[in-house]
Amino acid sequence: MVLRSERWLKLRRVRALHEAGLSLSQITRETGLDRKTVRKYLAGEQRRHRRSGHRVGMPRRRC
């Protein structure tokens, strides 16, 4: 997954603040990001994109 430069910079800043010892609440105040976003960045989660509405390995339903 390729991150846009602005999002990548936010991610790096959040991680740097965390490594510097700031708490989740302090990071949210410093960056202005939502707590859930900060938690996601620190957990290393990435968005999962689905290409289609069917499951892998399952045949598509024809109407």
C-alpha positions as CSV (number, residue, x, y, z in Angstrom):
1,M,0.0,0.0,0.0
2,V,1.4,3.4,-1.0
3,L,0.6,6.2,1.5
4,R,0.2,9.7,0.4
5,S,3.0,12.0,1.6
6,E,0.7,13.9,4.0
7,R,-0.6,10.8,5.7
8,W,2.9,9.2,5.8
9,L,4.2,12.3,7.6
10,K,1.4,12.2,10.1
11,L,2.1,8.5,10.7
12,R,5.8,9.2,11.3
13,R,5.0,12.1,13.6
14,V,2.6,10.0,15.7
15,R,5.1,7.2,16.0
16,A,8.0,9.6,16.9
17,L,5.9,11.2,19.6
18,H,5.0,7.8,21.0
19,E,8.7,6.8,21.0
20,A,9.5,10.0,22.9
21,G,7.2,8.8,25.7
22,L,4.0,10.8,25.1
23,S,0.7,9.1,26.0
24,L,-2.2,8.6,23.6
25,S,-4.0,11.6,25.0
26,Q,-1.0,13.8,24.7
27,I,-0.4,12.7,21.1
28,T,-4.1,13.5,20.2
29,R,-3.8,17.0,21.7
30,E,-0.4,17.6,19.9
31,T,-1.5,16.4,16.5
32,G,-5.2,17.2,16.5
33,L,-6.0,13.6,15.3
34,D,-8.8,11.5,16.7
35,R,-7.9,9.0,19.4
36,K,-8.9,6.1,17.2
37,T,-6.7,7.3,14.4
38,V,-3.7,7.6,16.7
39,R,-4.4,4.2,18.1
40,K,-4.6,2.8,14.5
41,Y,-1.3,4.4,13.6
42,L,0.4,3.0,16.7
43,A,-1.0,-0.5,16.1
44,G,0.3,-0.5,12.6
45,E,-3.1,-1.2,11.0
46,Q,-3.6,-0.7,7.3
47,R,-6.7,-0.4,5.4
48,R,-7.9,-3.5,3.7
49,H,-9.2,-3.0,0.2
50,R,-11.6,-5.5,-1.3
51,R,-11.5,-5.8,-5.0
52,S,-15.0,-7.2,-5.3
53,G,-18.0,-8.2,-3.3
54,H,-17.3,-11.9,-3.3
55,R,-15.1,-14.0,-1.1
56,V,-11.9,-15.5,-2.3
57,G,-12.4,-19.0,-3.5
58,M,-16.2,-18.7,-3.7
59,P,-17.9,-18.6,-7.0
60,R,-19.8,-15.5,-7.9
61,R,-23.6,-15.7,-7.8
62,R,-25.3,-15.1,-11.1
63,C,-28.8,-13.6,-11.1
